[in-house]
Amino acid sequence: MTVGYTFMTVLYGLIGISGALSIIVMVWGFLVYIFRLGTVRREEGIHIMQWGVRLVITSVILIGVMRLIGRWFGI
C-alpha cells in the first residue's frame, strides 16, 4: 500500500461520513418542517433542509473530484 492509496482511503471515509451526516441533516430539517407545519417557525425547517441539500451536493462533488485525482495519479 502506498501513502497515496492510504490517504485517498481516509478521505473517501471522511467524505462518506459527511455525506451520511448531510442526509441526516436534510431529514431533520424535513421533520422540523412537518412538525411545525402550522407555526411561523417552520421556515427554520426549510432553512435546515436547504443546508442539507447543499451538503449532499458538496459531498457528491468531492467524491467526483477524488475519483478524478485518483485516476490522474493512478491510485
C-alpha positions as CSV (number, residue, x, y, z in Angstrom):
1,M,0.0,0.0,0.0
2,T,1.3,3.4,-0.9
3,V,0.8,6.6,1.1
4,G,-1.4,8.0,-1.6
5,Y,-3.7,5.0,-1.5
6,T,-4.0,5.2,2.3
7,F,-4.6,9.0,2.1
8,M,-7.3,8.5,-0.6
9,T,-9.0,5.8,1.5
10,V,-9.1,8.0,4.6
11,L,-10.5,10.9,2.5
12,Y,-13.2,8.6,1.0
13,G,-14.2,7.6,4.5
14,L,-14.4,11.2,5.7
15,I,-16.4,12.2,2.7
16,G,-18.8,9.2,3.2
17,I,-19.3,10.2,6.8
18,S,-20.0,13.8,5.8
19,G,-22.4,12.6,3.2
20,A,-24.3,10.5,5.7
21,L,-24.4,13.4,8.1
22,S,-25.7,15.7,5.4
23,I,-28.6,13.3,4.7
24,I,-29.4,13.2,8.4
25,V,-29.4,17.0,8.5
26,M,-31.8,17.0,5.5
27,V,-34.2,14.6,7.1
28,W,-34.0,16.5,10.4
29,G,-35.0,19.7,8.5
30,F,-37.9,17.8,6.9
31,L,-39.1,16.6,10.3
32,V,-38.8,20.1,11.7
33,Y,-40.9,21.4,8.8
34,I,-43.6,18.7,9.2
35,F,-43.9,19.1,13.0
36,R,-44.1,22.9,12.8
37,L,-46.5,23.0,9.8
38,G,-48.9,25.5,11.3
39,T,-46.4,27.7,13.0
40,V,-44.4,30.7,12.0
41,R,-41.1,28.9,12.8
42,R,-41.5,26.3,10.0
43,E,-39.1,28.5,7.9
44,E,-36.4,27.1,10.1
45,G,-37.1,23.6,8.8
46,I,-36.9,24.9,5.2
47,H,-33.5,26.5,6.0
48,I,-32.2,23.3,7.6
49,M,-33.3,21.3,4.5
50,Q,-31.6,23.8,2.2
51,W,-28.3,23.3,4.1
52,G,-28.8,19.5,4.0
53,V,-29.2,19.6,0.2
54,R,-26.1,21.8,-0.2
55,L,-24.1,19.4,1.9
56,V,-25.2,16.4,-0.1
57,I,-24.3,18.1,-3.4
58,T,-20.9,19.1,-1.9
59,S,-20.2,15.5,-0.9
60,V,-21.1,14.2,-4.3
61,I,-18.8,16.8,-6.0
62,L,-16.0,15.9,-3.6
63,I,-16.3,12.2,-4.4
64,G,-16.1,13.0,-8.1
65,V,-13.0,15.2,-7.6
66,M,-11.4,12.4,-5.5
67,R,-12.0,9.9,-8.2
68,L,-10.6,12.2,-10.8
69,I,-7.5,12.8,-8.8
70,G,-7.2,9.1,-8.2
71,R,-7.3,8.4,-11.9
72,W,-4.8,11.1,-12.7
73,F,-2.3,9.7,-10.2
74,G,-3.1,6.1,-10.7
75,I,-4.2,5.5,-7.1
